[in-house]
Amino acid sequence: MLSMLSSQKLIRLTEDNRYSLTEISEDYLLKGSPTYFGSLLDRGWQVSEVYSFESFKKALMTNTAQVYGGDDLFETNEQQVEFAKAFTRSMHSKSMGPASAWPSLIDLSDSRCMLDVGGGSGAHSIWAVFSWPRLQAIVYDRPIVCDVAEEFIRKFRQQDKIKICAGDMWEDVFPEADLHFYSDIFHDWTAEQCVFLAEKSFKSLKPGGRIIIHEMLFNDDKTGPYPVAAYNIFMLLWAKGQQFSVKEIFELLKKVGFIDIGSQKTDFGDWSVITGQKPGRPV
C-alpha cells in the first residue's frame, strides 16, 4: 500500500526514511483543508454500483442515467433529504479546487451581485467574494440544498456577503443581480434546456449585465481532451446532459442575444470560463 501511495504521489519518503503526506494530499485528503475531497470519495463509494460494466452498458444502450437505479438524479434528491445533502457535500468537495482558479482571471470590479444559479454548497460564491471584496453573492438553489450551503457559508464566515435564496430555476423568477454564474449546470441538462436557462438569464439581466459559464469543455470537434471525454462518460451515468464544446457554448449564448463572448482556460485542470454580456450600457 505504501508503494502504491508513493507511486501516485500521495505520500513521499523523507530523508530520515519516514513517510509524509505530499502537498496534494494535504490539500485534498485532510478534513481541515478548504479543498478537502473526501466527501466526494465517500459518495462515490456509496453509489459504487453505478460504475459497473452492466450499468455503463445500460446507460449507453438506452441513453438514460443509471444512478439511483435509473431514477432522475435531481428528482430523487428532492424527494430524499439525506441523498440531497450527501450529494451537495460531495459536490462541495469537487468544486472547491476549480472554484479557487477562475475568479482572478475575470475582472469583476464593476459587478455588484453575482447570482450563483444552482449554486449548491456555495463553493464558487465563497471564492468569488474572497477574490473581489466589493462583490456580493446569492446562492440560488432548492431549499434542501440551501440548508447545506448555509453551513459552508458560516464555516467560511461569509454570511455578510453571501445570501441564500431558495427557488426553482425552471419556474421561479431569478433574484436581481448584474452577474449570472453557472458552474457544472449546463452539462446536467439537454441543449434545449440550456438554451432556456441562458435565455432566462438574458431576460433577467439589465443592459450591461454579464453571464459566466464554468465547465470542462471539449475542443470544437469533440476529439478531446481526455479528461473532458472521461467526464462526459461520467455524466452519461448520472444525468441527462453532456459536456459541451467551446463552440457550442459560444453559439448558444449568441443565439439568445449575448455579445462580447469570450473564453479562457483556468489554471485548474481542463476547466474553462465563457463570458458574455447583455447589450447596452449598465444601468
LOTI-82513 format. One record per atom (N, C-alpha, C): x, y, z. Coordinates in steps of 0.001 Angstrom, whole numbers, plus 500000, padded with zeros to 6 digits. Example, Ala and Ser with C-alpha at 12.3 -4.5 7.8 and 13.67 -1.06 7.14 Angstrom:
// LOTI-82513
513190494310507800512300495500507800513200496700507800512850497750507080513670498940507140512900500030507870
// end
This chain:
// LOTI-82513
500821498802500000500000500000500000500866501263500000501943501244500805502834502394500824503474502629499457503814501541498777504389501672497442503382502264496468502143501801496554501110502323495670500871503809495918500742504197497184500502505596497519501674506477497092502880505943497243504066506699496821504078506885495312503732505832494575503745505911493118502720506904492599501653507129493374500618508082492988500880509488493531502041509672494137502461510971494671501550511464495790500964510522496531500114510900497662500907510939498966502001510179499012502940510247500135504355510272499572505309510664500388506711510682499957507593510138501074508703509586500665509675509052501618510665510158501960510793510471503245511668511552503680513104511065503838514005511996504073515420511658504200515696510762505404514875510854506442515066510002507615514272508701507526513888508338506281513237507059505999511850506948506639511131508062506674509744508083507129508859508547505969507581508249506105506637508679505084505876509911505572505625510827504651504816512000504981503884512308503812502837513056504098501903513441503047502565514412502079502201514297500807502639515289499827501690516486499878502044517526499155501223518742499149499813518467498638499707517632497606498386517353497048497511516593498050498100515704498848497333515002499876496893515960500978497775516865501352497406517848502367496255518725501883496254519051500582495194519894500024493854519169499933493883517875499570492637517200499203492202516072500143493075515626501035492721514486501875492666514808503366492923516039503739492805516450505138491518517233505333490709516831506296489407517461506500489496518954506769490597519383507367490730520800507671491028521672506469491338521066505328491667521833504131490399522337503448490399523582502935489212524087502227488897523308500958489885522597500404489648521822499185489541520317499473489172519956500687489025518546501090488114517802500120488592516656499625487913515895498575487181514669499112487276514447500417486782513202500990485298512968500829484500514033500871483045513843500761482665513263499410483377513664498366483097513106497040483513511644496975484642511310497568485083509912497593484105509047498385483598509580499502482607508849500293481349508589499482480894509610498759479665509468497965479869508474496828481046508501496225481340507553495152481274506118495642481751505891496869481691504557497447480249504137497709479423505066498161478029504760498491477214504363497270477577504874496105476825504547494875477741503819493889478652503019494409479667502386493563479070501476492498477857500976492733477253500065491750476989500747490410476879502076490414476594502780489166477774502715488202478972502384488716480155502350487866480465500955487332479551500028487481479773498671486982479676498639485456480207497568484865480121497410483417478670497344482963477835496589483686476430496454483305475703497796483351476024498607484352475415499920484464475824500801483283477105500772482947477582501563481819476954501095480514476873499789480328476279499241479104474824499679478966474067499612480054472657500001480010472517501490479700473372502316480310473327503750480042473611504033478573474579503324478012474961503525476620473872503066475657473257501933475957472249501366475047470905502076475135470592502626476314469275503241476494469327504761476580470548505319476657470732506763476781469993507327477998470075506602479104469454507056480342470455506946481488470374507875482419471244507845483592470941506620484438471945506127485154471788504895485923471913505084487432472290506250487903472382506475489335470994506364489956470917505915491184469647505718491886468730504770491120469306503742490503468506502738489812467850503236488549468357504330487979467786504880486760466798505996486998466480506287488265465587507405488554466313508722488327465557509784488087466145511090487835466941511567489049468182511995488813469079512417489894468464513510490748467959514551490115467504515719490865466134515504491502465286514725490844464003514394491470464220513522492701465150512575492616465437511715493775465999512547494923466930513452494607467485514323495643466411515184496288465460515633495487464389516477496019463499515695496981463297514432496687462392513616497493463069513025498727464369512854498682465074512194499780466140513146500335465831513708501489466634514773502067468093514368502251468331513190502812469705512786503081470502512577501804469846512064500757470509511938499464470951513317498978470041514284499062470325515630498571471478516271499338471482516099500657472536516706501468473886516037501204473881514705501082475129513989500789475664514380499414474774514523498454475177514916497108475776516322497115475143517246497842475635518624497898477004518695498543477209517921499603478515517921500259479592517314499349479203516284498598480179515688497681480539516665496568479555517438496092479824518432495067480685519571495608480545519857496891481404520870497500482861520411497444483112519142497779484469518596497696485030518742496290484191518467495313484614518512493920484829519941493427484092520892493990484061522247493443485106523191494008485553522977495236486398523977495884487717524216495149488313523179494588489543523368493830489327524223492591488438523798491673488170524619490489487655526020490819486888526130491919486336527433492296487414528426492685488562527924493113489640528818493524490377529418492333490168528854491129491022529194489984490480530297489087489145530387488941488633531294487919488444532748488351488126533075489625487786534469489928488893535476489632490143535082489749491241536015489497491468536264488008490822535468487148491026535607485704490084536616485067489014536968485763487984537834485200487858539075486060487825540243485426487688541494486162486228541656486604485991541478487883484650541616488445484515542884489282485415543840489063485412545052489880484151545888489684483511545761488510482287546528488256481022545747488594481164544495488984479989543679489317479625543881490784478342544039491036477869544279492397477357543006493057476622542179492282475995540996492868476026539842491875476563538714492312476633537509491487475537536532491905474681536168490965473675535137491210474274533800490807474506532952491791475122531644491589473991530641491366473623530449490097472446529653489743472756528165489913471903527486490707472206526096491028473505526012491804473698526970492715474991527185493363475405526133494367474521525185494686474904524087495576475415524561496921476611524144497266477198524450498577477652525897498703477692526621497581478194527989497605479695528087497396480339527010496961481802526994496808482284528131495911481631528324494775482077529356493843481787530751494365480683530918495045480388532215495651481424532562496714481815531573497505482806531786498566484118532287497976484607531626496931485873532052496333485725533377495605484568533633494997484370534891494266484418536093495203483732536007496341483740537156497263485074537275497994485778536156498190487144536235498710488034537048497762487881536786496468488757537390495461488381538835495150487092539167495283486599540508494957485805541038496147486476541733497050485865542130498331484597542975498212484432543698497103483232544534496949482039543741496407482271542504495990481227541690495373480347541029496435479048541030496194478090540261496978477642539069496120477116538034496752476664536862496003475368536319496578474617535649495721473392534949496114473504533516495631473436532576496544473396531157496170471932530789495960471616530402494734470228530127494353470082528638494042469274527948494854469127526507494654467880526028495386467625524734495337466475524141496021466608524306497538465486524353498257465543524577499713466444523596500460466399522314500096467218521317500791468694521620500601469059522005499393470451522321499083470885523579499829469986524549499921470317525808500596470661525585502068470048524589502673470377524276504081471851523920504225472369523137503276473782522752503313474671523950502983474242524762502015475022525949501643475219526869502836474191527023503646474311527871504832475406527378505766475536526069505891476584525505506745477973525934506271478213525833504959479531526181504428479778527683504454478741528458504218478901529915504257479262530374505669478643529754506665479009530069508058480432529596508354480781528415507855482122527873508102483196528825507603482963529435506440483947530352505864483673531812506225482728532027507140482429533344507709482104534383506648481217534011505735480834534913504655479341535260504695478735535161505874477293535430505998476924536855505577477848537806505762477558539199505428477627539469503936478288538594503190478490538848501765477744537879500861477354536727501408476650535731500594475289535449501207474256535621500415472898535340500848472401534052500201471376533495500792470746532274500274469365532625499731469038532064498582467689532231498042467222530878497494466210530323498111465667529041497665464685529281496521464796528472495496463892528618494370464113527538493331463274527568492307463315526613491199463751527371489951464924527046489424465439527814488288464602527638487028463758526603487005462900526380485837461576527141485931461150527439487145459811528003487329459805529409487927460727529713488822460667530955489592461468532076488949461100533302489299461816534482488823463166534559489524464219534856488766465539534991489363465619536235490241466328536156491368466602537359492158467425538352491326467329539614491664468044540641490909469548540531491147470306540587490060471768540543490112472278541053488774473523541541488757474091542025487498475090541039486895475259539883487549476126538830487046475482537482487347475286536670486310474752535321486486475877534326486250476017533388487178477108532423487136476540531011487154477020530163486235476610528760486160477866527895486149478030527051487162479136526096487143478603524673487195479032523866486224478590522467486172477074522359486185476407523308485562474945523277485456474544522848484051475124523482483040474718523178481674474942521707481323475998521087481874476282519699481492475277518712482092474404519179482982473383518297483570472142518164482692472006519037481698470732519169481003470899519081479490469775518931478789469803518883477326470152520257476773470547520284475501470884521556474859469700522510474881468487521972474679467288522820474681467057523449476057467290522688477102467125523217478456468187524271478768469382524097478238470441525084478450470121526393477727469530526285476544469074527492475847468033528214476696467123527462477305466099528054478173466746528841479309467750528251479969468402528924481096469151530173480642469870530065479532470614531218479026469661532342478642468548531983478017467556532990477632466899533621478859466660532807479894466089533331481130467048534325481775468336534004481782469329534932482315469371536211481488469331536076480180469380537249479303468216538191479597467035537634479753465856538454480024465894539059481422466473538335482364466515538794483756467550539886483976468677539794483276469747540775483440469363542121482829469837543195483447469680544523482875470764544746481824470597545760480954471650546036479967473014546169480624474008545566480015475347545567480574475627544413481510474588543658481894474766542512482771475560541412482093476166540568482908477077539551482369476666538145482789477119537188481996476919535766482306478282535082482253478495534131483155479713533321483161479309531854483204479838531068482286479630529624482246480961528964482598480968528136483643482195527464484097481989525959483920482734525375482992482562523960482658483899523378482199483978522054482183485032521345481457484540521186480029485275521737479062484767521844477696485612521059476699484914520415475749485567519750474634486206520781473696487184520325472901487588521123471746486448521081470727486565521877469681485409522085468797484963520832468056485875519899467759485462518677467064485193517514468025485281517795469332484967516817470375485837515561470297487097515728469946488041514617469957488869514598471244488614515494472152489350515578473408489104516929474045489844517233475088490896516430475716490337515250476515491250514321476850490826513084477503490035513307478801490465514181479734489692514337480981488249514773480736488041515581479693486676516019479384485872514866478801486502514058477947485824512882477399485452511904478510486354511724479480486070510836480611484935511398481468484953512695481686483890513352482452482552513200481736482592513229480419481382513071479616480768511685479831481611510650479927481134509300480233480504509271481619481137509942482559480612510045483922479202510646483896479003511688483093477690512334483023476645511408482408477063510530481518476150509556480932475499508699482011476259508405483064475751507570484152474903508355485153475093509671485205474489510451486285473340511361485868473341511877484663472339512895484313471963512774482844471118513690482383470635513637481006471479514493480063472475515207480600473260516119479787474573515529479315475459516416478859476766516023478367477684517233478401478979516988478224479922518104478138479791518769476767479822520073476767479736520839475532481130521193475033481204521649473796482432522228473263482394523734473462483547524355473336483612525823473416482700526432472352482775525893471143481972526414470029480482526328470330480041525231470928478617525059471222478119526078472239478927526357473273478517527352474260478504528744473641479489529057472803479504530337472097478215530515471301477867529491470524476678529584469660475407529703470482475358528997471609474190529042472479473991530450473049475065531052473544474952532393474122474620533435473057475233533284471897474949534204470795473499534098470358472976532888470355471599532646469916470586533412470750470827533521472058469846534184472924470102535680473047471209536182472456471403537625472403472648538182473069473449537346473747474646537862474408475700538277473376476496539286473732477562539777472866478892539724473628479969540113472950481312540136473557481613538802474249481326537721473558481508536389474129482982535995474020483521535522475113484920535119475123485128533914476018486245533229475826486550532044476644487981532115477141488207531452478251489550531398478832489679530132479668490773529414479474491052528249480309491555528727481662491141528048482707491665528358484031492948527562484227493622527803485344494847527043485601494570525829486473493313525354486447492950524160487212492409523118486238493241522149485886492812521062485013492298521557483678491195520998483231490621521345481930489381522221482058489295522960483151488161523862483337488354525140482529487233525668482040487242526922481294486090527796481765486220529089481487485107530016481704484773530680480377483491530779480112482998531507478946482122532644479451482367533833478944481645535017479406480877535657478256479800536333478595479020537099477631478380538283478326477931539228477534477339540441478088476042540774477359475071541288478112473823541748477517474071543139476920473661543363475676473930544659475037473351545831475824474026546965475713473557548176476360474470548596477487474331549843477910475134550351479000474547549927480348475438549627481302474945549273482638474069550370483208472983549942483867472053550894484471472561551308485850
// end
